[in-house]
Amino acid sequence: MSTDARPLILLVDDEESILSTLKTFLELSGFEVVTGRDGEEALDAAARHSPDLIVLDVLMPRLDGREALRRLRVGADWTPVILLTQVTGTAQRIMAIEEGADDYLNKPFDPQELVVRIRAVLRRTLAGRQALQSSRRLKSGLVMLDRSARRVYVSGHEVPLTPKAVSLLEHFMTHPDELVTRSQLLDVVWGWESGVGERVVDTRIAELRKALQDDASAPAFIETVPGAGYRYIAPVEVEP
């Protein structure tokens, strides 16, 4: 962990040009940075430096990012991890999160977007405790989401939801109190599906509100931010 006020970031990528560019950008953005070039170096550096967050490329020699992440989680190391991926489908994105990642970012990306993601993950992560994004079950009031089974329960009773609505709720519950735009939700939930417009987001939001018995005019769960998007306002915790 950093010895000063700056969060310590472990940045791991096998491409030297990317590693050098991102290290400089993150340092200029107020972070302390240590680096690694493959999964083995990532595990060693994580043990030696106890970083506040790890930025981990997926495709690397010796040991890839996903296997390094799995080993961290098996060892009960819940240091937040942002995966740098090249996935294009919703299923692959869900898999990355289920493997224990706290967030992901598709290459190529704007370095400023990485900084935004890092700060968001650090805000919502409690040091030393399992993060919402790597938990199998989440609870929010009377709502329980079983991410493995893709099932939602309200007051102990399962409520029927479409797969997209479940994915939408999952994103909300793993990103509580964050403003998310319709375009962001389209990217996360619908991915590269063609012919899908932002109105479909509103339709699935309405489905969620009905299932959660959430009044849009006085919401307990999903708040509409006029002209911007939505925010999940209820507290979320890990369900053992």
C-alpha positions in Angstrom: 0.0 0.0 0.0 1.2 3.5 -0.7 3.0 5.2 2.1 1.7 8.7 1.1 -1.6 10.1 0.2 -1.5 8.8 -3.3 -3.2 5.4 -4.1 -0.7 2.8 -5.2 -1.6 1.2 -8.5 0.0 -2.0 -9.8 -0.1 -1.8 -13.6 0.6 -5.0 -15.6 0.9 -5.2 -19.4 3.4 -7.0 -21.6 3.5 -4.2 -24.2 6.2 -1.9 -23.2 4.8 1.1 -25.1 1.4 0.8 -23.3 3.0 0.2 -20.0 5.2 3.3 -20.2 2.5 5.6 -21.5 -0.1 4.5 -18.9 2.4 4.7 -16.1 3.3 8.3 -16.9 -0.4 9.2 -17.3 -1.4 7.6 -14.0 1.4 9.3 -12.2 0.4 12.7 -13.6 -3.2 11.9 -12.5 -2.1 11.6 -8.9 -1.3 7.9 -8.4 1.8 6.1 -7.3 2.6 3.3 -9.9 4.5 0.0 -9.8 4.6 -2.2 -12.9 4.8 -5.8 -14.1 4.9 -7.5 -17.5 3.0 -10.7 -17.0 0.8 -12.6 -14.6 3.7 -14.0 -12.6 5.2 -10.6 -12.0 1.7 -9.4 -11.1 1.3 -11.9 -8.3 4.8 -11.2 -7.0 4.3 -7.4 -7.1 0.9 -7.7 -5.4 2.5 -9.7 -2.6 5.4 -7.3 -2.2 3.7 -4.0 -2.5 0.1 -4.5 -1.4 -1.3 -2.1 -4.0 -4.6 -0.3 -3.6 -5.7 -1.5 -7.0 -4.4 -3.6 -9.9 -4.8 -2.9 -13.6 -4.3 -6.2 -15.3 -4.0 -7.0 -19.0 -5.6 -10.3 -20.0 -3.3 -11.5 -22.9 0.2 -11.9 -21.5 3.0 -14.5 -21.7 3.8 -17.0 -18.9 0.6 -16.4 -17.0 -2.3 -14.5 -18.4 -4.3 -11.9 -16.6 -7.4 -14.1 -15.9 -5.4 -16.9 -14.3 -3.5 -14.3 -12.2 -6.8 -12.9 -11.1 -8.1 -16.4 -10.2 -5.1 -17.1 -8.1 -5.5 -13.8 -6.3 -9.1 -14.6 -5.4 -8.4 -18.2 -4.5 -5.8 -16.8 -2.1 -8.5 -14.5 -0.5 -6.8 -11.4 -2.0 -9.6 -9.0 -2.7 -7.5 -6.2 -4.0 -9.6 -4.4 -6.6 -8.8 -5.5 -10.2 -9.6 -3.8 -13.5 -9.1 -6.1 -16.4 -7.9 -4.7 -19.8 -9.7 -6.9 -22.2 -10.5 -7.3 -25.9 -13.9 -9.0 -25.5 -16.8 -7.9 -27.6 -19.8 -9.9 -26.3 -21.9 -9.5 -23.2 -21.3 -13.1 -22.2 -17.6 -12.6 -22.1 -17.9 -9.4 -20.2 -20.1 -11.1 -17.6 -17.5 -13.9 -17.4 -14.7 -11.4 -16.7 -16.7 -10.0 -13.8 -17.7 -13.4 -12.4 -14.0 -14.4 -12.4 -13.4 -11.7 -9.8 -12.7 -8.6 -11.7 -14.1 -5.3 -10.2 -14.4 -3.7 -13.7 -13.1 -4.1 -17.2 -12.0 -1.8 -20.0 -11.8 -2.7 -23.6 -8.7 -2.0 -25.6 -8.1 0.4 -27.2 -9.2 3.0 -24.7 -8.7 6.6 -23.7 -6.2 6.8 -20.7 -8.6 9.3 -19.0 -11.3 6.6 -19.1 -9.0 4.3 -17.1 -8.4 7.0 -14.5 -12.2 7.5 -14.2 -12.7 3.7 -13.7 -9.8 3.5 -11.2 -11.3 6.3 -9.1 -14.8 4.9 -9.2 -13.6 1.4 -8.1 -11.5 2.9 -5.3 -14.5 4.8 -4.1 -16.8 1.8 -3.8 -14.2 -0.7 -2.5 -13.5 -1.5 1.2 -9.9 -2.5 1.7 -9.5 -6.1 2.7 -13.1 -7.1 2.1 -14.6 -8.9 -0.9 -15.8 -6.4 -3.4 -19.4 -6.3 -4.7 -18.1 -7.0 -8.3 -16.5 -10.3 -7.3 -19.4 -11.5 -5.0 -21.8 -14.3 -6.1 -24.8 -12.9 -4.2 -25.7 -9.4 -3.4 -28.4 -8.0 -1.1 -30.1 -4.6 -1.1 -32.9 -4.2 1.4 -35.4 -6.9 0.6 -33.8 -7.6 -2.8 -31.3 -10.4 -3.3 -29.5 -11.1 -6.5 -27.9 -14.5 -7.2 -25.4 -13.7 -9.9 -24.4 -17.3 -10.5 -28.0 -18.6 -11.0 -29.1 -15.3 -12.6 -32.1 -15.1 -10.3 -33.6 -12.2 -8.3 -35.6 -12.5 -5.1 -37.7 -9.9 -3.3 -38.8 -10.7 0.3 -37.5 -14.2 -0.3 -39.7 -14.9 -3.3 -38.2 -15.2 -6.8 -39.4 -12.6 -9.3 -39.5 -13.4 -13.0 -37.3 -11.1 -15.0 -35.9 -11.1 -18.6 -32.2 -11.9 -18.9 -31.5 -8.3 -19.9 -33.3 -6.9 -16.8 -31.2 -9.2 -14.6 -28.0 -8.0 -16.2 -29.2 -4.4 -15.8 -29.9 -5.0 -12.1 -26.5 -6.6 -11.7 -24.8 -3.6 -13.1 -26.7 -1.3 -10.8 -26.0 -3.3 -7.7 -22.3 -3.6 -8.5 -22.1 0.1 -9.1 -24.3 1.7 -6.4 -24.6 5.4 -6.2 -22.9 5.9 -9.6 -24.6 7.9 -12.4 -24.8 5.6 -15.5 -26.0 6.9 -18.8 -28.3 5.0 -21.2 -25.4 4.6 -23.7 -23.3 3.1 -20.9 -26.0 0.6 -20.0 -26.5 -0.2 -23.7 -22.8 -1.0 -24.0 -22.6 -3.1 -20.8 -25.9 -5.1 -21.2 -26.5 -5.2 -24.9 -23.0 -5.0 -26.2 -22.7 -5.0 -29.9 -26.2 -6.1 -30.7 -27.5 -4.2 -33.7 -30.7 -2.3 -34.0 -31.0 -1.6 -30.3 -31.8 2.0 -29.3 -31.7 3.8 -25.9 -35.5 3.4 -25.5 -35.0 -0.3 -24.8 -33.1 0.7 -21.7 -36.1 2.6 -20.4 -38.3 -0.5 -21.1 -36.1 -2.8 -19.0 -35.9 -0.1 -16.3 -39.7 -0.1 -16.1 -39.6 -3.9 -15.9 -37.2 -3.8 -13.0 -39.2 -1.1 -11.2 -42.3 -3.2 -11.4 -40.6 -6.3 -10.1 -38.9 -4.4 -7.2 -42.2 -2.5 -6.5 -40.2 0.7 -6.9 -42.1 3.9 -7.4 -40.4 6.1 -10.1 -41.7 9.3 -8.4 -40.3 8.3 -5.0 -37.7 5.6 -5.8 -36.1 3.4 -3.2 -33.8 1.7 -5.7 -33.5 3.2 -9.1 -33.4 7.0 -9.4 -33.9 8.8 -12.7 -31.4 11.6 -13.3 -33.2 13.9 -15.8 -31.2 14.4 -19.0 -28.4 12.2 -17.7 -29.4 8.6 -16.9 -30.0 6.5 -13.8 -28.5 5.9 -10.4 -29.0 3.0 -8.0 -29.5 4.7 -4.6 -30.1 1.8 -2.2 -27.2 0.4 -0.1 -25.8 -2.9 -1.4 -23.9 -5.5 0.6 -22.4 -8.9 0.0 -24.7 -11.8 0.9 -22.8 -14.7 2.5 
